[in-house]
Amino acid sequence: MSTRLLEIAANSVASALAAQTGGAGRVELCSGLELGGLTPSHAVIAMVREQLRIPLYVLIRPRAGDFLYDDDECEAMRRDIETCVALECDGVVLGVLDADGDVDMERCYGLIAAAGHLGVTFHRAFDLVRDPHRALDDVIALGCERVLTSGGQASAMDGAALIRGLIAQANGRIGIMPGAGVTDRNIAALAAATGAEEIHASAKRQLPSGMRHRPSLLTDMQGGELRSDVEQVRALVKAWQP
């Protein structure tokens, strides 16, 4: 039986349900996809948890930008993780670096401790480390289940060689999940190039706005929402079938 799993980055209740309907195996719930993903609200997490049947992991990222966080930001992340525990999510997605581009082990240990029995994915902060091979050993030492990475490149296809090397280094101790720029046109080639068994995508499209009143001077606030698309998810799953 195939162990292949497609994870979808979903930014809303509707996106999470679209991912499930399309055949995804897991949802990474976030907000602010256009910013690389931020922590969703308590209400959205609760509503998705109530309706989703597949595993739900929640992105823990308090702001856009780098992954160097101060004490207040880490406390906010810890409290968000406690929310995920209370709402019986399946896991969280997190990552903290120090100023030198290494995994901040102390801060990560604190956040992972707050997660308790939940699964933990180390997110794409990994792509900003100075030494990915050392960082992988650090993430393994933290006890994370998997790393989400583009191989340090703008897209996972561009970083495929490093991803394959990380999978070899991991040797089954942790999952390596490629993500960034994944579509139904390249998912099979990405899997073949890396040997990955889990792949991350957003399968998103921008919906047209339903507004009829559109002030001409405020066009930056009038676009339709980004949403995961059922047919794109289905196409990804179909393209990756063994």
N, C-alpha and C positions, 0 to 999 in steps of 0.2 A: 504494500500500500504506500502511496506517495506521502511524504512528509512535507510537501511544499505548502507554504502558508503565505498569503498575501495580506499585509497589514495596510489599512487605509488611514491616512491622516484626515480626520473629519472635524469640521469646525462648527458643527451645530447638531441639534437633534435630527434635523432632516438629513444632513450629510451622513450621520452615523447609521441611520436606518437605510439610506441608499447603499452604503457600504455592505451592510448585512444582506439586503435584498440581492445585490449584485454578486454575492458569493465570497466576500472577504472572510478571512479567518479570524481577524482581530481588528479592533479600532483603536487608534491613538487619538484621543479627543483633545482638541485644542481650541483656541480662538486666534484671531489675527494671523491667518495663514499667509497673508501678504507681508507679514513681518517675520516670517520664519516660524511662527507658532508661539502662542503665549498660553498661560494657564486659563482655562475656561471658568466661568462663574460657578458658584455652588449650585445654583438652580439648574443650569444646563447639565452639570455632572449628574445631579439627582434624576433629572428627567430621562437622560440617556440610560442611566443604570436601570431605571424602571422598565424601559422598553426593549433594551438590547439583550439578545440571547447569546451572542458571541462574546469572547473576552474583551474587556474594556480596560485600557491603560490610559492614564491621564497625564498630559504634559505638564510638568512643573517648571515654569519659566516665568519669572515675575515681570520681565521687561524685555524689550528688543535690545539689540546690541551685543556686546561681548558677554563672556561667561565668568567674569571676575565680580564676585558679589560681596557686599559688606554684611555686617551682622544683622542689620534690619531686614535686608533682602533674604538672608538665609532663614531668619525667623518667620518671614512671610511664607517662604517655601515649606518650612516645617509645618506650619499651621494648615497650609493647603493639602499637604500629604495626610495630615490627621483627618481632614475632611474626607479624603478618598478612602481612608480606612473605615471611617464611620459609615460611609455610603456603600461599603462592601464592593468597591471596585476590585478588579483583578490585579492591577499593577499601576506603577507610576513610571514616568520617563523623566530623567533628571541628569544633571551634570554640572560640576563646578570646577573651574581651573584657577590656578594661581597666576601671579603676574608674569612668571617665567614660562608659561605655557605648559606646565605640568598639571596632572590631575591633583586637585586639592583634596588630599586624602582625609584630612580631619573634618572638613566641612561635609564631604560626601558621606563619611561614616555616620555623622550626625543625622543627615537626612535619611539615609537608609535605615538607621535604627528606628526613626519615626514611622517608617513604612511597615515595620513589623513583618507580618507574614505575606505582604503583597510582593508580587514580582517586581523587579527593577530593570529597566532598560537604560543604559547610558546613552544620551542623545548626541546630536551632532556637534556638541562642544568638542567631541573627540577629533573633529576635523581641523581644529585650531591648535592642537598640541604640537610641541616642537619635535617630539620623537614618538611616532605612533606605536612602535613596537614596545617601547618602555611603557607607554600609556596603556597598552592592552594588558600587560602584566599587572599594572596597578588596578585596572578595572576588574580583572579576574580576582585579585586579592580583595576587592570590595565585596565580592559575592554577587555581582550583577548577572542577570540571565543572558543578556545580549548587548551588543553595541550597534547603534544605528550610525552608518557612515557612508559618505560618498567617496571614501578613499582620499580625502583631502583635496578633492577637485570640485569644479562647479557642477559636475554630474557624476553619477555612479559609473556610467560607461567610461568616462575619462579616467576615473580612479580604479578601474577594474583590476589592474595588475596589483596594486597595493592591497585591495580587498582580498584577492586570492591569497596573497602572502599572509595576511592577517588570519584568514581561515586556517591556513596550514600551521601557523604559530599557535593558534588557539587549540588545535588538535582535540576538539570536542569539549574543551573545558568551558566554553562560552559560545553563544551564537553570534555570528557576524551578519548583520542585516543591511544590505545595500539600500540606499535611498537617495533620491534627487534626480529629477529629469527622467523618471521611469514612465514609459508609455507601453501600450500594447504592441507598438512597432519594435521596441528594443528589449522587452522583458526577457524573452527567450534567449537572446544573444547575451544579455547581462548575466543570466543564470549560468549559461555555458562558460562564459569567460571567468566567472568567479567561483563557481561551485556552490553558490549560496542556496539554502533551502527555504529561507524566509526573505521576502522582498517588501519594501515599503514604498508606497505611492500615494498621491493625493487624488488622482482621477477627478480633478475639479474642472468646472466650467463656470463662466460668469453668466448669471441669469439676467435677462432684460429687466429693467426697473418697471414696476407697475404704476409708477407715478404719472399722472397726467399733467399736474402743475410742476413746471421745471424752470425756476428762476435762471436766467441766462448767465448771471455773474457767479453762480455757485456750482459749477459743473463738477467740481471735485467731490461733492457730496451727493451725487445723484446717480451713481452707477448701481446696477443690480448686485445682489450678493454673490459671492463665490460659494459654490456648493459641490460636494462630491456627487458624481453623476452615475446612476445605476448602470447605464449602458457602457460607460467607460470602465467601470469595475468589472462588468461581465466580460468585456473585451480583453482586459488584462488577465483574468482567470483563464479564459479560453486560449489565449496566446501562450500561456505557460503550462497548459495541460501536458502531461507526459505522453 
